[in-house]
Amino acid sequence: MDFTLEQAQGWPQSCVVGVDEAGRGPWAGPVTAAAIYLPQDFTLAVDDSKKLTAKKRDVLFDSLIELPHGIGAASVAEIDHLNILQATFLAMRRAVDGLAAKIGAPAHVLVDGNKLPDWPYAAQAVIGGDARAPSIAAASILAKVTRDREMAVLDAQFPGYGWASNKGYGAKAHQIGLEKLGVTPHHRRSYAPIAKILRGETA
């Protein structure tokens, strides 16, 4: 992985920012996005967060959080109201807006995926971007670690679903928790597995 995509948009002379999200698929918890600007002397060996161990992500997170960044999230209520795609875009807008408030509007934004939010920033959607652009990879680490830690907090508040380990995905422990304990305020009611349970509860 190199800075080819960033350099194509004028980096390092221009402020080119990477954006990625975490948490589109889980049945519970927010969707989280991060935006980050990497300086010219950046040398950390980042990669797609999904390819890294939790320990490695935590180590990288501690360094990345010191760089200019923004983190945004969309709540379960917003996911259910907007749908997950639009809620993801909302989280991304919040992340970039947060970064822009610190260092000014970016010259260009590289976004992991094949679609872009509706926002005032010049941007490019990059399929597989978290494995191609260091700025997107760094954003993926920030987003995932932030969300994973939030799910650990929620797990302590709502034990029995295994969120600290499954992060709200539909793992077996999560399914068993739903069968025994029911739906919490942090479950995405618009998601089919949760909607099915709710229909059964109200039948």
C-alpha positions as a printed NumPy array, in Angstrom:
array([[  0.   ,   0.   ,   0.   ],
       [  1.321,   3.449,  -0.937],
       [  0.094,   7.025,  -1.25 ],
       [ -0.706,   6.84 ,  -4.974],
       [ -4.378,   7.701,  -4.497],
       [ -3.621,  10.528,  -2.083],
       [ -0.881,  11.924,  -4.34 ],
       [ -3.236,  11.871,  -7.326],
       [ -5.356,  14.435,  -5.442],
       [ -2.432,  16.687,  -4.522],
       [ -1.214,  15.206,  -1.25 ],
       [  0.922,  16.185,   0.644],
       [  0.657,  19.782,  -0.552],
       [ -3.134,  19.554,  -0.325],
       [ -5.158,  18.264,   2.598],
       [ -6.375,  14.874,   1.367],
       [ -8.421,  12.976,   3.933],
       [ -9.377,   9.317,   4.221],
       [-12.786,   8.156,   5.477],
       [-14.128,   4.748,   6.449],
       [-16.86 ,   3.284,   8.633],
       [-17.428,   0.387,  10.985],
       [-20.637,  -1.323,  11.976],
       [-22.985,  -1.49 ,   9.008],
       [-23.807,  -5.161,   9.488],
       [-24.374,  -5.626,  13.243],
       [-27.82 ,  -6.044,  14.753],
       [-27.037,  -3.65 ,  17.595],
       [-25.121,  -0.474,  18.314],
       [-24.26 ,   2.626,  16.294],
       [-22.528,   2.871,  12.956],
       [-19.26 ,   4.761,  13.348],
       [-17.103,   6.631,  10.839],
       [-13.705,   8.268,  11.019],
       [-11.858,  10.808,   8.907],
       [ -8.129,  11.378,   9.17 ],
       [ -5.4  ,  13.465,   7.571],
       [ -1.972,  11.842,   7.428],
       [  1.107,  14.093,   7.474],
       [  3.858,  13.858,   4.9  ],
       [  6.208,  12.069,   7.32 ],
       [  3.664,   9.347,   8.145],
       [  5.395,   5.957,   8.405],
       [  3.058,   3.669,  10.358],
       [  2.326,   0.335,   8.681],
       [ -1.467,   0.618,   8.53 ],
       [ -3.78 ,  -1.832,   6.792],
       [ -7.455,  -2.65 ,   6.491],
       [ -8.581,  -2.905,  10.113],
       [-10.247,  -6.264,   9.461],
       [ -6.847,  -7.759,   8.588],
       [ -5.239,  -6.672,  11.86 ],
       [ -5.386,  -8.266,  15.287],
       [ -7.218,  -6.379,  18.023],
       [ -3.902,  -5.785,  19.786],
       [ -2.324,  -4.327,  16.641],
       [ -5.358,  -2.105,  16.037],
       [ -5.143,  -0.788,  19.591],
       [ -1.449,   0.046,  19.205],
       [ -2.042,   1.865,  15.91 ],
       [ -5.117,   3.618,  17.318],
       [ -3.04 ,   5.18 ,  20.095],
       [ -0.773,   6.781,  17.479],
       [ -3.469,   7.683,  14.949],
       [ -5.656,   9.421,  17.515],
       [ -2.874,  12.001,  17.921],
       [ -3.185,  13.038,  14.254],
       [ -5.826,  15.416,  12.822],
       [ -9.03 ,  13.388,  12.745],
       [-12.766,  13.435,  13.215],
       [-15.063,  10.685,  14.443],
       [-18.795,  10.596,  13.833],
       [-21.556,   8.13 ,  14.594],
       [-25.199,   7.563,  13.782],
       [-27.387,   6.133,  16.504],
       [-29.636,   3.099,  16.355],
       [-32.625,   5.463,  16.176],
       [-31.069,   7.223,  13.18 ],
       [-30.293,   3.905,  11.514],
       [-33.891,   2.783,  11.928],
       [-35.245,   6.118,  10.712],
       [-32.937,   6.711,   7.746],
       [-31.793,   3.169,   6.76 ],
       [-28.229,   1.954,   7.263],
       [-26.778,   3.489,   4.086],
       [-28.03 ,   6.995,   4.834],
       [-27.068,   6.632,   8.497],
       [-23.56 ,   5.643,   7.404],
       [-23.375,   8.744,   5.221],
       [-24.54 ,  10.818,   8.193],
       [-21.756,   9.371,  10.352],
       [-19.238,  10.12 ,   7.593],
       [-20.441,  13.71 ,   7.292],
       [-20.112,  14.143,  11.029],
       [-16.586,  12.709,  10.945],
       [-15.388,  14.997,   8.147],
       [-17.163,  18.007,   9.635],
       [-15.397,  17.288,  12.921],
       [-12.03 ,  17.156,  11.19 ],
       [-12.794,  20.311,   9.2  ],
       [-13.608,  22.149,  12.432],
       [-10.063,  21.415,  13.608],
       [ -7.941,  22.03 ,  10.513],
       [-10.262,  23.493,   7.88 ],
       [-12.154,  21.891,   5.032],
       [-10.167,  19.181,   3.23 ],
       [ -9.196,  19.683,  -0.39 ],
       [-10.294,  16.15 ,  -1.205],
       [-11.83 ,  13.172,   0.589],
       [-11.159,   9.524,  -0.241],
       [-14.075,   7.343,   0.896],
       [-14.028,   3.582,   1.16 ],
       [-16.814,   2.031,  -0.914],
       [-18.68 ,   2.776,  -4.127],
       [-20.977,   5.614,  -3.022],
       [-20.483,   9.082,  -1.589],
       [-22.428,  11.107,   0.955],
       [-24.165,  14.299,  -0.095],
       [-21.722,  16.882,   1.248],
       [-19.816,  20.008,   0.157],
       [-16.452,  18.256,  -0.111],
       [-14.703,  17.141,  -3.286],
       [-14.51 ,  13.376,  -2.923],
       [-13.8  ,  10.051,  -4.563],
       [-15.314,   6.669,  -3.719],
       [-12.646,   3.954,  -3.666],
       [-13.735,   0.322,  -3.764],
       [-11.487,  -1.653,  -1.434],
       [ -9.97 ,   1.627,  -0.329],
       [ -8.97 ,   0.381,   3.106],
       [ -6.475,  -1.933,   1.381],
       [ -5.331,   0.666,  -1.175],
       [ -4.97 ,   4.046,   0.515],
       [ -3.159,   4.553,   3.842],
       [ -5.485,   7.395,   4.812],
       [ -8.554,   5.175,   4.386],
       [ -6.852,   2.293,   6.195],
       [ -6.026,   4.619,   9.093],
       [ -9.643,   5.808,   9.182],
       [-10.846,   2.199,   9.229],
       [ -8.735,   1.527,  12.329],
       [-10.013,   4.619,  14.11 ],
       [-13.619,   3.769,  13.299],
       [-13.405,   0.11 ,  14.255],
       [-11.555,   0.581,  17.542],
       [-13.879,   3.415,  18.553],
       [-16.955,   1.318,  17.824],
       [-15.537,  -1.851,  19.388],
       [-14.87 ,   0.04 ,  22.612],
       [-18.384,   1.468,  22.581],
       [-19.803,  -2.042,  22.213],
       [-17.726,  -3.192,  25.193],
       [-19.276,  -0.397,  27.255],
       [-22.762,  -1.402,  26.099],
       [-21.958,  -5.028,  26.898],
       [-21.27 ,  -4.051,  30.516],
       [-24.595,  -2.22 ,  30.64 ],
       [-26.564,  -4.975,  28.898],
       [-24.806,  -8.272,  29.703],
       [-25.904, -11.507,  28.148],
       [-25.569, -10.702,  24.442],
       [-21.804, -11.07 ,  24.088],
       [-21.338,  -7.632,  22.564],
       [-17.81 ,  -7.234,  23.903],
       [-16.742, -10.112,  21.651],
       [-19.277, -10.163,  18.806],
       [-19.621,  -6.348,  18.531],
       [-23.367,  -6.645,  17.96 ],
       [-23.168,  -8.993,  14.97 ],
       [-25.585, -11.892,  14.837],
       [-23.294, -14.431,  16.476],
       [-24.675, -17.432,  18.355],
       [-24.171, -15.81 ,  21.772],
       [-26.09 , -12.776,  20.575],
       [-28.94 , -14.92 ,  19.275],
       [-29.125, -16.807,  22.577],
       [-29.173, -13.502,  24.461],
       [-32.073, -12.296,  22.371],
       [-33.99 , -15.507,  23.004],
       [-33.474, -15.272,  26.765],
       [-33.476, -11.518,  27.393],
       [-35.303,  -9.941,  24.475],
       [-34.608,  -6.771,  22.533],
       [-32.767,  -3.816,  24.082],
       [-32.899,  -0.104,  23.169],
       [-29.6  ,  -0.635,  21.351],
       [-30.959,  -3.155,  18.854],
       [-31.711,  -2.052,  15.302],
       [-35.422,  -2.597,  14.987],
       [-35.392,  -2.115,  11.217],
       [-33.103,  -5.126,  10.784],
       [-34.963,  -8.27 ,   9.786],
       [-33.83 , -10.554,  12.669],
       [-34.832,  -7.969,  15.279],
       [-38.072,  -7.036,  13.516],
       [-38.975, -10.739,  13.439],
       [-38.44 , -11.069,  17.189],
       [-40.507,  -7.954,  17.843],
       [-43.335,  -9.293,  15.739],
       [-43.222, -12.465,  17.8  ],
       [-43.249, -10.552,  21.071],
       [-46.302,  -8.538,  20.094],
       [-48.211, -11.399,  18.479]])
